[in-house]
């Protein structure tokens, strides 16, 4: 078991997360033996203990992009978020193995929104891909999850991308 942090980019529908890593890094080697991964994104500025938690966690399967089409696709998505990668290496460098860097593709199979601010009694909100397909955030176009408070009947909607919340 191993934990690492990576610079990543995700597809608009959150069904694909890509990252790059040196093939000699431990996590790159671990992926070959065990492609099951989990991760999380903290979506608040960290100021100190006692803050209300907001973030997104996920699990899924990751693999090294192998074909030129897979590498080009992953690189294009990554480059869209991190344009500086062009000055470090190109997709062609990965394809020809002129660099030790590799492109990895993660296919999430489960997401959970953690939001102690808007869902204090039940901060973990499991998300299905059907839910992600059905709704867009009015602020960023991302995907949203809804929750109805059992006691008050108030509908709260939260975006899993920008983590803004609003009442329905």
Secondary structure per residue as TSV (DSSP state, phi and psi in degrees):
chain	resnum	aa	ss	phi	psi
A	1	X	-	360.0	139.2
A	2	X	-	-150.3	144.3
A	3	X	-	-117.2	138.2
A	4	X	-	-147.8	163.8
A	5	X	-	-113.3	138.4
A	6	X	-	-134.6	156.1
A	7	X	-	-83.9	127.8
A	8	X	E	-132.4	167.1
A	9	X	E	-139.2	152.4
A	10	X	E	-127.7	153.8
A	11	X	-	-70.6	157.6
A	12	X	T	-57.4	-30.2
A	13	X	T	-91.2	5.8
A	14	X	S	63.2	13.6
A	15	X	S	-88.1	-7.5
A	16	X	-	-142.2	130.8
A	17	X	E	-121.8	131.0
A	18	X	E	-119.4	150.0
A	19	X	E	-150.5	166.9
A	20	X	E	-122.6	149.9
A	21	X	E	-159.2	154.6
A	22	X	E	-69.1	134.7
A	23	X	T	-61.5	-19.4
A	24	X	T	-89.5	-5.0
A	25	X	S	-69.1	149.2
A	26	X	H	-56.9	-44.2
A	27	X	H	-65.5	-32.9
A	28	X	H	-64.3	-39.8
A	29	X	H	-72.0	-37.7
A	30	X	H	-63.8	-35.6
A	31	X	H	-58.9	-35.4
A	32	X	H	-62.5	-35.0
A	33	X	H	-88.4	-30.9
A	34	X	-	-146.2	99.3
A	35	X	-	-80.2	-1.5
A	36	X	E	-78.4	127.2
A	37	X	E	-136.4	164.5
A	38	X	E	-142.7	160.4
A	39	X	E	-160.3	176.8
A	40	X	E	-155.3	154.6
A	41	X	E	-128.0	119.1
A	42	X	E	-84.6	130.0
A	43	X	-	-113.5	25.6
A	44	X	S	-131.0	151.6
A	45	X	-	-69.3	131.3
A	46	X	-	-81.5	116.4
A	47	X	-	-114.4	-28.9
A	48	X	-	162.3	171.4
A	49	X	T	-59.0	146.4
A	50	X	T	96.1	-5.1
A	51	X	-	-67.0	151.2
A	52	X	-	-75.7	125.9
A	53	X	-	-77.1	137.3
A	54	X	E	-141.8	129.2
A	55	X	E	-179.3	-175.0
A	56	X	E	-133.2	134.0
A	57	X	E	-122.0	155.2
A	58	X	E	-152.6	161.8
A	59	X	E	-136.4	158.5
A	60	X	E	176.6	-163.1
A	61	X	E	-122.1	137.4
A	62	X	E	-121.8	148.3
A	63	X	E	-146.1	158.0
A	64	X	E	-79.5	127.7
A	65	X	-	-62.6	130.7
A	66	X	-	-112.2	-45.4
A	67	X	S	-83.2	157.4
A	68	X	H	-55.3	-39.1
A	69	X	H	-64.6	-43.7
A	70	X	H	-62.5	-43.9
A	71	X	H	-65.2	-46.6
A	72	X	H	-58.8	-44.3
A	73	X	H	-63.7	-47.7
A	74	X	H	-64.0	-43.0
A	75	X	H	-63.0	-43.8
A	76	X	H	-60.4	-42.6
A	77	X	H	-64.5	-45.5
A	78	X	H	-63.6	-46.7
A	79	X	H	-61.9	-31.6
A	80	X	H	-61.5	-33.2
A	81	X	H	-92.8	-36.0
A	82	X	-	-123.7	75.2
A	83	X	G	-59.7	-23.3
A	84	X	G	-62.4	-18.2
A	85	X	G	-57.8	-29.1
A	86	X	G	-58.1	-32.2
A	87	X	G	-82.0	-7.3
A	88	X	T	-100.7	-46.3
A	89	X	-	-168.0	161.6
A	90	X	-	-110.0	167.9
A	91	X	H	-60.3	-38.9
A	92	X	H	-62.6	-36.5
A	93	X	H	-60.4	-39.6
A	94	X	H	-68.7	-45.1
A	95	X	H	-59.4	-44.3
A	96	X	H	-87.4	-1.5
A	97	X	T	60.4	34.0
A	98	X	-	-78.6	-5.6
A	99	X	S	-133.0	151.8
A	100	X	S	-77.9	-4.3
A	101	X	E	-75.4	144.3
A	102	X	E	-129.9	156.1
A	103	X	E	-101.1	134.4
A	104	X	E	-120.0	144.9
A	105	X	E	-120.9	124.2
A	106	X	E	-108.0	129.2
A	107	X	E	-108.8	98.9
A	108	X	E	-64.6	143.8
A	109	X	E	-117.3	-5.6
A	110	X	E	-156.2	135.4
A	111	X	E	-126.2	146.7
A	112	X	E	-136.5	132.5
A	113	X	E	-88.3	129.9
A	114	X	E	-109.1	115.4
A	115	X	E	-144.1	92.5
A	116	X	T	-75.1	-19.6
A	117	X	T	-71.6	-52.8
A	118	X	T	-93.2	-18.6
A	119	X	-	-129.5	62.4
A	120	X	T	-61.3	-30.7
A	121	X	T	-87.0	-16.7
A	122	X	-	-150.8	72.0
A	123	X	-	-67.4	-22.2
A	124	X	E	-87.9	117.2
A	125	X	E	-115.2	103.4
A	126	X	E	-68.2	140.2
A	127	X	E	-117.5	138.8
A	128	X	-	-106.7	160.0
A	129	X	H	-66.9	-27.6
A	130	X	H	-61.4	-42.3
A	131	X	H	-64.7	-41.1
A	132	X	H	-65.2	-32.3
A	133	X	H	-74.6	-22.3
A	134	X	H	-91.1	-17.2
A	135	X	-	-139.4	145.2
A	136	X	-	-123.6	144.3
A	137	X	-	-74.8	134.7
A	138	X	T	-71.0	-14.3
A	139	X	T	-90.1	-45.1
A	140	X	T	-126.0	-4.1
A	141	X	S	80.4	3.3
A	142	X	-	-72.9	-166.6
A	143	X	-	-104.6	149.0
A	144	X	E	-125.1	158.1
A	145	X	E	-124.0	142.9
A	146	X	E	-112.8	154.0
A	147	X	E	-145.9	133.6
A	148	X	E	-108.4	122.2
A	149	X	-	-67.7	123.4
A	150	X	T	-63.1	-32.2
A	151	X	T	-82.0	-42.0
A	152	X	T	-101.1	-20.2
A	153	X	-	76.1	7.9
A	154	X	-	-77.5	130.8
A	155	X	E	-90.1	125.9
A	156	X	E	-115.7	135.5
A	157	X	E	-119.7	132.3
A	158	X	E	-128.3	141.5
A	159	X	E	-89.1	135.6
A	160	X	T	-83.8	-9.0
A	161	X	T	-94.5	-59.9
A	162	X	T	-94.2	-11.3
A	163	X	-	63.6	20.2
A	164	X	-	-73.6	153.3
A	165	X	E	-131.0	152.9
A	166	X	E	-154.3	162.9
A	167	X	E	-88.8	140.9
A	168	X	-	-90.6	360.0
